[in-house]
Amino acid sequence: MLSVTPIPAFSDNYIWLLRQDTTPDVCVVDPGDAAPVIELLERESLTLSTVLITHHHPDHTGGLPELIERYSPQVIGPDNDSIGGIDTRVTEGDEVRVMGRLFEVIAVPGHTLDHIAFFTAGIPPLLFGGDALFSAGCGRLFEGTPAQMHASLQKLAALPDDTLIFAAHEYTQANLRFALAADPHNPDVVQAMEECQRARELERPTLPTSLAREKRINPFLRVADAGVRQASSAHGDVDSDEATFATLRAWKDNF
């Protein structure tokens, strides 16, 4: 059985560790820092066999050189020459087998142009989406356009509702504060904030989240909702879903 464990890194990153109970071999996703990965592997006598990379930012790739030197894992990531150490470069529609599961690669440009996500069907389906889709939020647009990011999120929104989303940052509380402003009449957002506060008081991750939950609380997936458009209209154009997304993203950048 495949299990997923968060390895906290830096102030708010999660490096996700995938393991099967029948083997000491494991996979990690977006190891920005090698130290916490090595500590867990050594403590539990595990072997790093695979690394998945979603995009080129250092807080997702910084641990690669040390992990490669120490464990020689297979590294799978975007077709971006700036990321050193990738053995298998993948793009939209490619498939890779990791920890006994077949993962589909989904191109999700916006946060960066090389950004990809890894999706595996199953019970439940799992999505490792880096900085594309957060709980109650989405990635800031460092390289892509609002149109690109909106299209990327629409791809992810088309996945099964029971998909578990393993985002790379613990941003939920801050994102929900914005969601309360952007979707002020949504009781699901209020409930999510209460649940998030309880989890963080207990120092528990708010992730993974589910796609069904995100469709209820994430304003960036709710750009067609009348309440979201009304709240956003004071901040820019809301004449279309794409325009509303662009207005929301710009509003969030300065929130």
MOQUI-V869645 format. One record per residue. N is the residue number from 1. RES is the residue in three letters. SS is DSSP state (h for helix, s for strand, l for the rest). Layout:
N&RES&SS, N&RES&SS
This chain:
1&MET&l, 2&LEU&s, 3&SER&s, 4&VAL&s, 5&THR&s, 6&PRO&s, 7&ILE&s, 8&PRO&s, 9&ALA&s, 10&PHE&l, 11&SER&l, 12&ASP&l, 13&ASN&s, 14&TYR&s, 15&ILE&s, 16&TRP&s, 17&LEU&s, 18&LEU&s, 19&ARG&s, 20&GLN&s, 21&ASP&l, 22&THR&l, 23&THR&l, 24&PRO&l, 25&ASP&s, 26&VAL&s, 27&CYS&s, 28&VAL&s, 29&VAL&s, 30&ASP&l, 31&PRO&l, 32&GLY&l, 33&ASP&l, 34&ALA&h, 35&ALA&h, 36&PRO&h, 37&VAL&h, 38&ILE&h, 39&GLU&h, 40&LEU&h, 41&LEU&h, 42&GLU&h, 43&ARG&h, 44&GLU&l, 45&SER&l, 46&LEU&l, 47&THR&s, 48&LEU&s, 49&SER&s, 50&THR&s, 51&VAL&s, 52&LEU&s, 53&ILE&l, 54&THR&l, 55&HIS&l, 56&HIS&l, 57&HIS&l, 58&PRO&h, 59&ASP&h, 60&HIS&h, 61&THR&h, 62&GLY&l, 63&GLY&l, 64&LEU&h, 65&PRO&h, 66&GLU&h, 67&LEU&h, 68&ILE&h, 69&GLU&h, 70&ARG&h, 71&TYR&h, 72&SER&l, 73&PRO&l, 74&GLN&s, 75&VAL&s, 76&ILE&s, 77&GLY&s, 78&PRO&s, 79&ASP&l, 80&ASN&l, 81&ASP&l, 82&SER&l, 83&ILE&l, 84&GLY&l, 85&GLY&l, 86&ILE&l, 87&ASP&l, 88&THR&s, 89&ARG&s, 90&VAL&s, 91&THR&l, 92&GLU&l, 93&GLY&l, 94&ASP&l, 95&GLU&s, 96&VAL&s, 97&ARG&s, 98&VAL&s, 99&MET&l, 100&GLY&l, 101&ARG&s, 102&LEU&s, 103&PHE&s, 104&GLU&s, 105&VAL&s, 106&ILE&s, 107&ALA&s, 108&VAL&l, 109&PRO&l, 110&GLY&l, 111&HIS&l, 112&THR&l, 113&LEU&l, 114&ASP&l, 115&HIS&l, 116&ILE&s, 117&ALA&s, 118&PHE&s, 119&PHE&s, 120&THR&s, 121&ALA&l, 122&GLY&l, 123&ILE&l, 124&PRO&l, 125&PRO&l, 126&LEU&s, 127&LEU&s, 128&PHE&s, 129&GLY&s, 130&GLY&s, 131&ASP&l, 132&ALA&l, 133&LEU&s, 134&PHE&s, 135&SER&l, 136&ALA&l, 137&GLY&s, 138&CYS&s, 139&GLY&l, 140&ARG&l, 141&LEU&l, 142&PHE&l, 143&GLU&l, 144&GLY&l, 145&THR&l, 146&PRO&h, 147&ALA&h, 148&GLN&h, 149&MET&h, 150&HIS&h, 151&ALA&h, 152&SER&h, 153&LEU&h, 154&GLN&h, 155&LYS&h, 156&LEU&h, 157&ALA&h, 158&ALA&l, 159&LEU&l, 160&PRO&l, 161&ASP&l, 162&ASP&l, 163&THR&l, 164&LEU&s, 165&ILE&s, 166&PHE&s, 167&ALA&s, 168&ALA&l, 169&HIS&s, 170&GLU&l, 171&TYR&l, 172&THR&h, 173&GLN&h, 174&ALA&h, 175&ASN&h, 176&LEU&h, 177&ARG&h, 178&PHE&h, 179&ALA&h, 180&LEU&h, 181&ALA&h, 182&ALA&h, 183&ASP&l, 184&PRO&l, 185&HIS&l, 186&ASN&l, 187&PRO&h, 188&ASP&h, 189&VAL&h, 190&VAL&h, 191&GLN&h, 192&ALA&h, 193&MET&h, 194&GLU&h, 195&GLU&h, 196&CYS&h, 197&GLN&h, 198&ARG&h, 199&ALA&h, 200&ARG&h, 201&GLU&h, 202&LEU&l, 203&GLU&l, 204&ARG&l, 205&PRO&l, 206&THR&l, 207&LEU&l, 208&PRO&l, 209&THR&s, 210&SER&s, 211&LEU&h, 212&ALA&h, 213&ARG&h, 214&GLU&h, 215&LYS&h, 216&ARG&h, 217&ILE&h, 218&ASN&l, 219&PRO&h, 220&PHE&h, 221&LEU&h, 222&ARG&l, 223&VAL&l, 224&ALA&l, 225&ASP&l, 226&ALA&h, 227&GLY&h, 228&VAL&h, 229&ARG&h, 230&GLN&h, 231&ALA&h, 232&SER&h, 233&SER&h, 234&ALA&h, 235&HIS&h, 236&GLY&l, 237&ASP&l, 238&VAL&l, 239&ASP&l, 240&SER&l, 241&ASP&h, 242&GLU&h, 243&ALA&h, 244&THR&h, 245&PHE&h, 246&ALA&h, 247&THR&h, 248&LEU&h, 249&ARG&h, 250&ALA&h, 251&TRP&h, 252&LYS&h, 253&ASP&h, 254&ASN&l, 255&PHE&l
